[in-house]
């Protein structure tokens, strides 16, 4: 689905696969948007429009989603990072501001560990953490994704998608690009790709805990978390907010923002706030005027 004002294209990876990209705006540093599991580039459209007024901003569909090719290899976290590194190599030769939500923030943290030279700044909007998704809850999460994926083959998945995303869907009534986001939310191919990711990326949630413990590069980092608990989050929501607050307090260039009117779907519920924080990081990067090129994503 083409969106007015946004330019669609594709990037070919070294192995020949193509990833669909959506670009807006101009001016560096490049802002790259990484969606969560089950969703793809359209989830970012409201934020992308706002950020695109001031900087070049790119959203993309991970392999298997929407307009991108499937990946025959297992969708491990390292594989997702490898795809992102190749994509960035193709579109910019300078460090980028990386913005991710939910599981997309996990991908960006792993990328930042593997390729810190490619990161000019980070914005993690409602990042998935072990406080929000405990290891003991992982079988239930996987079961939901698997069920949606299987039902989608017969076109019967929409009621379960509505139940899963219910807390965030109400916000789309007030978003001009809401219909495009809903189309992506109900796309069965996206859920089949997401099911692979939640099963293959981090099988025991071991990497997620290590990512939290390992810290982040010495670049501007902002974490935006929802302050409103949805059903079943009475304990996990405050723990999630506290964990991310403590991490940002310990980071030399960290900033912690609580979106009081949002839950896990902050990029839909308060897109203007997310865009403001992204542009804040862009401004901090520009003020520092980094000139060092990214260099190759992997040793040659």
N, C-alpha and C positions, 0 to 999 in steps of 0.2 A: 504494500500500500504506500504510494508515494505521498509525501507530505509537502504542501507548498512552503517554500522558503528554505527547505533543506535539500541538499544535494546528495543523491544516492550514487554510490560507485561500488567497486569491489577491489580488494587487494589479493593478489595471488601469492600464496605461501611457497617456500622453496620446494615442497613436495607436490605442488600443482593445485592443491586445494584453494578455493576462493572464499574469502570472508566478505560479507556485505558490510559496507560502511555508510554512515550518514554524517554529513559534514555541514556545519554552519559557521559563519563569521570569518574573521581574519585577524592576524596579529598573534605574536607569540607571547608566552610559551603555548604550545599545543595543549589543550585540555582533552584528555581521553576519558570516556564514560564507560564503566563496566557494570552491566546489569546483574541481578541476582539469578538464582536458579529458577527456571520456568518462564522467564521473561527475557526480552531482548531489547534492541535499540529503542523502540517506541516508548518504553517506560520512562525514558529520559527526555522526551520531546518538550514538555513544559520547561524543564530546567535548561535544556539545550537552547531553546529560543532566547531565553534571558541571557545566558552566558555568551551566546553568539553575537550579541550586540557589542561586545567588548573584546572578544578573543576568538581564535579559531578553535572549534570544539568538535570532536569526533566521537560518535557512538558507533558500536558495531555489534553484529550478531556472532556469538561464539559458534564454533563448528557444530553443525546439526540443528541450529536454530534458524527459523524463518528463511532468510535469503542466503544463508551460508551453506557450503558443502558439508556433507557428513565426514566424520573422521573414522577410518577403519581401526585406528589404534585405540587402546584403552584411554579413557578421559581422566587420567591421573592429574593431580595438581601440577606436577612437573610438566605434563603435556600442555595444560592450559597456559602455564607460564611461557612455555616455548612458543606457542601460537601468538601470544601477546607480544613477545619480544620480536618475532618476525614481522608482525603487523607494524610495530613502531619503527623498526628498521626501514620499512617501506615508505613511511609517511613523514618521518622527521629525522633530522640528524642532530637534534638537541634534546636535552632532558625535557620530559613532559610533566604536566600536572595531572596526576592520576586520581580519578574520582570513582568510587565504587560503592555499591549498596548491597547489603545482605551478603550472600555468598560471593558476590563480585568483589567485596572488600577483602575477603579471604584470598582471592586470586591476586589482588594487588599487593597484599602484604607479602605473599610468597614471591611475587615478582620483585618487590623492593629488596628482599633478602638476596635474591639471586643476581639482580642487576641494579644495585644502588646507583650506579652512574647514570641510569636512565630516568631517575626520579628527580624532578625539580620541586615537587610538593605533593602532598596527599590530602584528600578529603575522603573520609570514611563515613558514609551516611548509614546509620543503623547497621554497623558491621555485625556479622554473625560471630558470636563469642561462645565459649563454653558455659558462660553464665546464662546465656539465652537459650542455647541448645545443649543440654547436658548429654554426656555420652550414653546414659541410660535411656534417654528419649530417642536416640538415633534409630532404633528399629521401627518405632512408630512413624517417625518422619519418613523413613525410606518406604514404609508400607503405603503411606499416602501417595507419594510420588509414583510408586510402581502401579498402584491401582488406577490413578489418573492416566498414566501412560497406556495401560492395557485397555481401559475403557475408551480412550481416544481413538483406538483403531476401529471402533464401531461407531464413533461419534456420540458416545454416551457419557462423556466426561464432564460436561458443563456443570451439572448440579454439584459435583464434588469440587470443581474449581471454585464455584461461587462460595461454597462452604469454607474452603481453605483460605480464600482471599477476602472473605466477607468484611473483615474490619477495615480494609482499605478501599473497597469498591465504592462505598458511599461518597468518598472524596471526588470521584471521577465525574459526578454529576455537575460539579462546579468548575471543571477543567475543560477548556475549549478542545483540547486534544484527547479528551477522555475516550471517544469512540475508537481511536487508533490504539490506545492502550488496551482497551477491552478486547479488540481483535487479537492482539498479541497474547493476552491472558488466556484466551480460549483456543489458541492455536495448538492442536494436539501434537504437532511435530515438536514444538517447544518443550512440552512436557515429557516427550520421549527422550529428548536430548537431556533434559534436566534429571530424569531418572537415572540415566547413565552417570551423570556427574555425581549425584548424591551417593551412588553405590561405589564408584570407582575413584573419585578424587581423593578422598581421605577416609578409607574404610573404617577406621576405629576412632576417628576424630583425634588421632594422635598429633597430626601436623598442626591442627588448629590450636591446641594448647601450646605447642612449641612456638608457633608464630606469636602468640600473646606474650610469651616469656622472653622472646629474643629481641624485642625492641624494634625501633624503626629508624631509618636513616636520619641524619642531622639536616633535615629540610623542614620547611613549614608544614605542619601536620594539624589538621582540624578533624575532630570527630563530632558528628551530629547524631544525637540519639533522641528517640521519642520518649517523652516523659509520661505518656498515658498508657496505662496497662490495659491490654485487651484481655478477653476471656482466657483464663489459664495462665496469666502472667503475673498473678498477685505477688509471687516471690521472685520470679526470674527477672521481671522488669527492673525493680530497684537494684538487684544484684548486678544486672547488666549496666545500668547507669553508673553505679559505683565503680565497677571494674574499669570502665572506659575513662571515668573521671580521674581515677588514680594513675592510670597509664599516661594520660595527657599531662597531669601534674608533674610526673617524673620526666617527661620529655622536654628537652631544652627549648624547643620551639613549638610546643604543643598548645592546642586550644580546644576546650571542651564546651559544646553548646547543647543545651537541652531544648528540644522542640516541644513545648508544653502541650500543644494541641495535636500531637502526632503520636502514633505507635510505631510499628515496624515499617509502615508504608510512608515514611516521611517524604520521599521524593514525589509522591502524589499529593500527600496531605498538606505539605508546606513547601511547594517548589520554589517560591520566591526566597524563602529562608535558605534553602540549600544553595540556590544560585548565588545569593549574597555571600555565603561562606566560601564558595568556589572562587568567586571574583576577589574575595579578600586574600586568598592564598595566591592567586595570580598577581595581585598587586604587590604582595610581599616578595614574590619571586622577581618581578620586574624591578623593584627597588634595589634588590641585590644584584641585578643585571648579570646572571651567570652566563659565562661565555664558553664554558667547556663543552665540547660536543659529547654526545652519548657514547660514541665509539661502538664497536660491534657488539651485538647482543650476546654472542658466544665466541669463544676463541676460534680463530681461523686455523 
